[in-house]
Amino acid sequence: MNDGLRTGLITPAEYENLKYQYYYKSFANPNSPLGGDIGIHGIGQLNSIFKNLPFVFNWTEGSIAVSNEEIDELFNVTPKGTTVTIY
């Protein structure tokens, strides 16, 4: 959130509102200018090419991409509804 405030993506009022939501409601509005719908997903069709390469840029726009094999394993061992915190 600080980067969004610093770069002018959100106003000081929006920053304070998002901070309140995070600390007192345990979530932030996914419809804010910072975005939402963050997730963990596989790489997709290019898995065989990219799964072993270190990524030097954030192509997921906030989500976490893992190999298709890793996402399959996470799906099989993580119960539905598990809380995931991304820092």
Protein Blocks (a to p, Z undefined) as FASTA:
>chain_A
ZZmmmnomacfklmmmmmmmmmmnopacfkbmnbghiacddebjmlmmmmmpccfbdfkg
opacddfklmmmmmmmmcghiacddZZ
